[in-house]
Amino acid sequence: MFTDRLAVTLVHLQLGLPHAALAELYGVDRSTVSAAIREVRPLLAARGFAIPNRPGLRIRTLHDLFAYADAEGVDIRLDGTEVQVRRPRAGRPGRKAFVSGKKKQNTIKSTTFSDHQGRALFSGVVRPGRMHDQTAVRTEGIAEQFRLHPGVHAEVDSGYQGLAKEFPSQVSAPPKKPAQDSSDGDKRAWREARRRQSSARIVVEHTNAECKQWHPLQRYTGRREDYEQTHLAIAGLVSDRAARRTTRRLTSTELVPVRATAC
């Protein structure tokens, strides 16, 4: 039955159990488990991402995401994340492409987008670990989407400083640290601006953490060719749960001056 194939695929995605172990658990042949996962996983990956308060509608592409954010006035947050993968066999072409300069490991990167409450809206732009976030912005069309949707605003980390320079009215990145000989007032203003920007952006890191509660996205041991499909399937399921969270009022992190009272 399809429900049985769906159940075994969900267990595999959640716990990362080998096909042989799942076969023993369900009392079937290993080839049956493998066939079920090959059938169901692409269906889950193709579902897209749930939209909060819009049951039945889903985001499947970057264009869908930016069109939704533009139409609904949603400020997005984006951040890159890395997952360790198996090292390619020696002598294989493109082996160095997966070596992350940050983690010094073989990784695959992806970019996650969330709303201001950390609810997953899209996660993809999958690329080898050696590729910088800013390069992905150019090659995967993220910058082009900002150009096509001038009403979309985003909070990013320091890895996207180039994007913030190109779209200063749309993209907010952490402010640059003042020079060592700057005044104390400038340094305090920088720390406060950095705190407010970090407070607005941190929710997308919580979104990445939600995805990494699923075992395959902690350390992926399968074929790298199947990673993108696995990632999309898991992130789509995470978005289903996140979309059901109640929308909270957006609070401000601005400082409010207090009026001095007379003694």
N, C-alpha and C positions, 0 to 999 in steps of 0.2 A: 504494500500500500504506500501511497505517496506520503502519508503522515509519518510512517515508519522511516522512510528515507529522509524526510525533513528532520525528524528527531535525531537520527544518527549524525546528520550534518551539523546540527546545532551543538551537539555534544562535542564533536570534533573541533568546531570553531571556538567553543568556550574553554575547553580543557586542553586542546592540542594533543589528544590521545592518538597514538599510532593506529593505522587501519587494522593491524593484526590484533591489537588489544580490544578495539571496538568489535571486531568479529567474534572474539571469545565472549565479550560481554553480552552480545545480542544472539549468540548461538548460530551464526551464519558463516559463510565462507568469506575470506578476506576480499576476494574479487567483488563480492556483492556490496561490501561496504565502500570499496573504491568507486564502483560504478554509481552508487547512490550519491556520494559526495561530488563526483564529476557532473552529475545531473543537476543537483540542487544548488550547489555553490554559485554557478553563473546566474541562476534565477534570482538569488538573494542579492548578488552584486548589481544586477540590472534594475533593482527596485528603486534605487535612488534614496533620497533623504527626506524625512518627514518635515513638514512645515508646521511650526507651533500655531495652534488655533485654526488650522486650515486642514481638517481631516479630508483625506482623499487626494490632496495635492502633494506632489513630490518634486524635489529638485534633483535633476540628473546631470546637469552640465554647469560649467562656470557661467555660461550665459544665463541660464535659468536663475542661478544664485544672484547675480548682479541685477537682473531684471526684477526679481522679487524684492531685493534690498532697496532698489530705487523706487519702486512703486509703493512699498509699505513704509519707507522712511526708516529702515533698520540700519543702525550703525553696526558694522561687522568688525570682528577681530580675526586676525590671521596669524598663524605661527607654524613653523616647520617642526617636524619631529622625525627621529631616526629609530630604526629597528635593526638590531644586529642580525645578519644573515650568515650562512655558511660561506667560507672562503672559496672562490672559484678554483678549479683544479690548475695546477702549475702548467704554464705554457698556453693556457686558454686565452684567446684574444679578448682584450678589454678587461683583464683581471684587475688592473689598478683603478678602474673606474669606480669600484665599490668601496675603496679605502677612504674613510671619512677623515678629513683633516682635523676635525674637532675631537672625535672619539678614538681615533687611531685604531679603528676596527673596520671590518667589512659591514657596511650598512646599506639600507635602502631608505630614502627620505620621502616624505610626503608633506603636503601642506593642508592644514585644517582651518576651516572657517567656522566661526560661531557667532551668535548674537551677543548682546550685552549681558545675558544671564548664563552664558556658557553652554547653551543648547546647540548641538552640532547641526550645522546647515549644509556643510559640504566637506568632504575630505578626499583628496586625490592628488593630482599633479605629482604622481609617483616617478621618482628618478633615482639613479645610482647615488651612493653616499658622497662621492667626490664633488658632485655638483653643488655649488653654493645656492643659497636661497634666492639671492638677487638674480642669478642666472636663470633660475626656474621662472622667475617673474617675467623675464623677457621671452623665454622659449615656449612657455606654456600659455601665454596670452593673458596673464593676469593684468599686466600694465595696459594692454589694449582694452580690457573691460572697464578699467577706471576711465579711460579716454572716452569710451562710448557711453558711460553712465556718470556724468559729472556730478550728479546728486548723491552718489554713494560716498560715505565716509568710513574710514577704517582706523583702527589702532593696531600698531605693529611694534615689534621689538627692534633692537639696534641692527639686526641682520638685514633689515629692509630700509636702511637710511637712504639708499639711492632712490627707492620708490617714493619716499617722503619728499626728497628734493625735487623730483619730477612733478609730483602732485601735492604741493604744499597746502593747498586748501582742502584736500580730501583725505590725506594720509598723515596721521600723527605718530611720530617716532620719539623715543626718549631724547630729551635735549642734550646737547653736547656739554661735557664737563667744562667749567670755566678754567682759565689759566691759573697756575699756582699763585701768581701774584694778584689775583682778583680780590676785590673787597669781600669782607665777611657777608655783606648784604647780598652780593651777587651769588655767593656760594649757598646761602640759605635759600634764596629764590630758586636756584637750580635744584637743590634737594627737594623742595616742595613741589616743583613742576615735575620732577622725576617720580615722586611718590604718587601724584595724582594720575600721571600717565600709566604707571605700573598698575595702580589699582583698577584702572579701566580695562587694561589689557590682560590681566592675570587669568581671567575666566577661560580664555581659550586654552591655557595650559591645563586647566581642570578638565576641559573637554578631551584633550589628548590623554590625560590620566584615566578617564573613563574608558577610552578605547583600549588602553594597555592593561585593563583588568582582565581582558581576554588573552589567554596564554599565547597564542601565535604572534601577537603583536608585542610581546615582551622579548622574545627571541625566536625568530622564524627559522625553522629547520627544514622546511619543505623546499621544493624547487623554486628558484627565484622567478621563473616564468609565471608561476601561479600566485605570486605575492600580491599583485595589484588586485586580482579578483578576490582574494581572501580579505584584503584590507577593505575593499568597498563593501563586501558582504557584512563584515563586522561593524564598520562605521555606520552603515545603514540601519542595522539593528540597534546600535547605541542611540541613533537619532530618534528612533521610534519611542524609546523610553524617555528621552529628554524632551520630546515634543509634548508629552503628557504632563510635564511639570507646569504648575500654575504660573502665569505671567505675573511678575512682581513689578511694582512701580519703580522706575529708574530713579535712584537717589543720587544726589550730588556729592562730590568730594571737595567742593570748593570751601575755603575757609570763610567763616561768617564773623565779621568783626563784632565784638561785644561792647555795648555802650557802657562807659564808666558810670557808676552810681555815686551819688553824693554821700559823704560820710555823715 
